[in-house]
């Protein structure tokens, strides 16, 4: 498996299945602003509520290939193993990204456990060996990478953008970028202000 981040904001995502597993998949997608299509004759009450709120689309029917053929990412979580396997085979043959919840080898993509702190995103995967362990590791990382990282990443982003625009000497750029990731700038917000003040003073925006 090759780790990669993909922008799905303009892509169609389809979940085949409407049970509790599908609901957890939906919750995860909504965290990233993705509005998925659910294909299932019956749906979990929480999924029904999300549809009523206009956050997702529901197609109340058994899944067929025509429901998936224009999707970019497909998640197969129906309670029919044969249907899941059949749809997975077709989708992979047609070059789709496919997540098969029960048998990873039937798909070609996996969803890792994810920790998000603003612009910081840490993904943890065990390659399907133990999603429970992935979640455990993610939970452990929550303590090390706490809420401070949200503002800290905003500082690093702003600093990097300014440095790229106003410092043309590459070695000097590296000096400033390395300085910005020193621990003191994470632990003491006022140090970030001193950093930016010095940066603006040395390289004013004319």
N, C-alpha and C positions, 0 to 999 in steps of 0.2 A: 504493500500500500504506500502511495506517495502522498504525504501531507500537503494540502493546498487549501487556500481560502478563496471562495468564489462569491461574487456578487450576484445574488438571486433576485434583486429588487425588480427586474423587468422580465423575470423568467417564470414560467408556469410550473408550479409544484403540485403534484397530485398524491394524495394518500388514499390507498385502496384499503378500506376497512373503517369501521366506525366505533370500535370498542374502546376500552380503557387505554390500551397501548396507543391507539390512534390519537386519543386525547392528549397523551403525554407528548407525542410527536408534534401535535398542533401547538401546544403550549410553547415548546421549544422554538418552533418557527415564528410564532408571534413575537417572541423576544427580539427577533431580528427584523421585524417589520414585514414579514412575509405573510401573504394572505393565501393560504392553500385551498385547493379543491379537495373535498372529501367525497369519495364514491362508495356508497354503502346503502343497502335497503333500510337498515336501522342504525341509529347513532346513539352514543352515550348522551345522557341528558345535558352534560356540560358542553358537548359539541353542539347540540341543538341550541343551547343558549348563545353560544358564540355566533352561530349563524343568524339567530334572531337579532343580535347586536350588530350585524353587518360586518363581522370581522373575518368570516370565512365563507366559502361557497360549499353547499351540499348538493350532491346529485344522488337522489334516492333510488338507487338501482344496483344490481349486481355488476361488478366491474367487468368490462370488456376491453379489448385492445383499442377500440375507437375512443375510449375514455382517456387513454394514456398516450396515444400516438403523437400528440402535439406538446407533451410535457417535456420539460428539461430535466427535472428530478422526480423520481417515482419512489414512493415508500409503500411496501407491500406488507400489510398487517391484517389481512382478513383472517377469519377463522377456518378457511378452506385451504389446506396445505397444497392441494393439487392446483388450485387456481393461482395461488401465490407463485408456485414453481413455474407454471405455464406463462404467466405474465412476466416473470423475471427473465425467462429465456427469450421471449419475444423482445422485451425492452433492451436487453443487452445486445441482441443481434442488430437492433436498430440504433445502437450508439447512445442510448439513454444512460443517465446516471441512475443507478438502481440500488436501493437499500432494502434488503430482505431481512426482516427483523429476526426471524428464527434461524435461518441458515445463511451466514455471511457469504459463503462460497457460491451461493446462487445469484448474488448481486455483485456489484463492482464498486460499491461505496459504503462507508460506515460513518455514523455520526458519533463523534467523541464526546466525552464529558467536557464541559467548558466552564471556565471561570472568567467572568467579565468585570473589569474595573475601568469604566470609561473606555478609553482607547486601547487599554491593555486587554488582550484576550489570550488565555492560556488553555490549550486543548490537551486532553489526556486520553490516550487510547491504549488498550491492551490487545489490539488486533482481533477482538472478538473473544479472547480467552476468558475475560471476566469483566463485564461491564460494571459489576458491583465494585471491583477493585478500582476501576477508573473513577467511579464516583467517590470512593473513599479517599483516593489521592487528591482529587479535586477539592474535597472538603478540607483536607489538611492544608492545601495551598491557600485556602481562604484566610487562614490565620497569618501566614507569612506575607501575602500580598493583600493587605487590608484596604479599607476605603481611602486611605491617604493617596493611593496610587492614581485615583481618578484625577485629582487636581494636579498631581505631579506629572502625569502624562500630558495634560493640557499645557503645562509649562514647557515640557520638552518639545512638544509640537510647535508651539509659538517660537521658541528659541531656534529650533532647526530651520523653520521657514525664514526667519529673519537672517540667520547666518547664511543660508543658501543665496539669499537675495543681495546681501551687502558685504560679504567677505569673499573675495574672488581668489585669494591665495589658498590653495588646498591644504597645505600643512597647518596654516593658521585656523582654517575651518575645523580640522581634526582636533586641535587644541581646545577650542571652545566647546565642541560637541562632547569630548571626553570629560571636560570639566563639569558639564551640565549633569552628568550621571553620577557625580559624587554623592555619597550618602547624605551629606548635610542638606542637599537641596530637596531630598525626600522628607527628611525629619523636621526641617525648619523652614516654613513657608517664607519667612522674612528674608532668608538667604536667597531665595529665588528673585525677590525684588532687587536685592543688591546686584545679583548677576545680570539681570536685564538692564539695570541702570548703567552698569559698567559697559555692557555690550553696546547700548545706544550711544554712550559717550565716546567709545573708541571708534564706532562705525555708525555715525549719524545717518539718518534716512533723508537724503537730499533729493 
